[in-house]
């Protein structure tokens, strides 16, 4: 099973989240959705057993690295200023 790590659960992420969850069983995907607002992330995952909502400080290098290290694919829908830290971790791990 492939793990997809998605940073950001805002309005622009809704269609992507729905797509990933709708196709998760057939494609053997597991979605891990990270957002500063845990309640928002949980509401986007809903009752899907192929998705997990989590929340942590994106500036926390250790926590961010821990999740990126475990992912097969990382997608960032965060504000552009935050992409660099995520990209550096993706290259590192």
PLY file of the C-alpha trace (Angstrom):
ply
format ascii 1.0
element vertex 93
property float x
property float y
property float z
element edge 92
property int vertex1
property int vertex2
end_header
0.00 0.00 0.00
1.29 3.45 -0.94
1.08 6.28 1.57
0.17 9.74 0.27
1.00 12.59 2.64
-1.01 15.71 1.91
-0.19 18.97 3.66
-3.17 21.34 3.77
-6.90 20.73 4.04
-8.16 24.11 2.88
-10.77 24.85 0.23
-8.44 24.13 -2.67
-7.68 20.66 -1.26
-11.25 19.39 -1.06
-11.51 18.00 -4.60
-8.10 16.32 -4.36
-8.92 14.77 -0.97
-12.22 13.44 -2.31
-10.48 12.00 -5.37
-7.75 10.30 -3.34
-10.21 8.78 -0.89
-12.62 7.64 -3.64
-9.80 5.81 -5.42
-7.85 4.64 -2.37
-9.18 1.08 -2.24
-8.76 0.37 -5.95
-5.30 1.99 -6.10
-4.09 0.67 -2.73
-3.53 4.14 -1.29
-3.56 5.40 2.27
-4.01 9.16 2.74
-2.46 11.03 5.65
-3.87 14.55 5.78
-1.98 17.17 7.78
-3.48 20.52 8.72
-3.03 23.02 11.54
-6.76 22.63 12.21
-7.29 18.98 13.20
-11.07 19.36 13.13
-10.95 20.59 9.54
-8.71 17.71 8.49
-10.98 15.20 10.21
-14.04 16.65 8.51
-12.36 16.25 5.10
-11.45 12.59 5.81
-14.95 11.85 7.10
-15.69 8.18 7.74
-13.10 6.85 5.29
-10.96 4.08 6.69
-8.30 4.88 4.06
-7.57 8.32 5.50
-6.01 9.65 8.67
-6.15 13.26 9.83
-3.29 14.66 11.89
-2.12 18.03 13.10
1.28 19.33 14.10
3.37 22.48 13.75
4.73 22.42 10.20
7.81 24.28 11.45
8.69 21.31 13.70
11.51 19.72 11.69
11.46 16.45 13.62
7.72 15.85 13.33
7.57 16.95 9.69
10.50 14.70 8.82
8.98 11.74 10.61
5.88 11.81 8.40
7.70 12.66 5.17
10.10 9.77 5.75
7.15 7.35 5.86
5.41 8.66 2.74
5.64 7.39 -0.82
4.24 10.64 -2.23
4.14 14.10 -0.64
1.80 16.86 -1.80
1.87 20.36 -0.37
-1.15 22.62 -0.70
0.20 24.99 1.93
1.09 28.63 1.33
4.11 28.95 -1.00
6.44 30.15 1.78
6.12 26.75 3.47
6.94 24.64 0.40
10.71 25.01 0.78
10.92 23.19 4.13
8.79 20.35 2.79
10.79 20.13 -0.45
14.08 20.01 1.45
12.79 17.17 3.61
11.58 15.27 0.55
15.05 15.50 -0.98
16.69 14.58 2.32
14.56 11.48 2.91
0 1
1 2
2 3
3 4
4 5
5 6
6 7
7 8
8 9
9 10
10 11
11 12
12 13
13 14
14 15
15 16
16 17
17 18
18 19
19 20
20 21
21 22
22 23
23 24
24 25
25 26
26 27
27 28
28 29
29 30
30 31
31 32
32 33
33 34
34 35
35 36
36 37
37 38
38 39
39 40
40 41
41 42
42 43
43 44
44 45
45 46
46 47
47 48
48 49
49 50
50 51
51 52
52 53
53 54
54 55
55 56
56 57
57 58
58 59
59 60
60 61
61 62
62 63
63 64
64 65
65 66
66 67
67 68
68 69
69 70
70 71
71 72
72 73
73 74
74 75
75 76
76 77
77 78
78 79
79 80
80 81
81 82
82 83
83 84
84 85
85 86
86 87
87 88
88 89
89 90
90 91
91 92
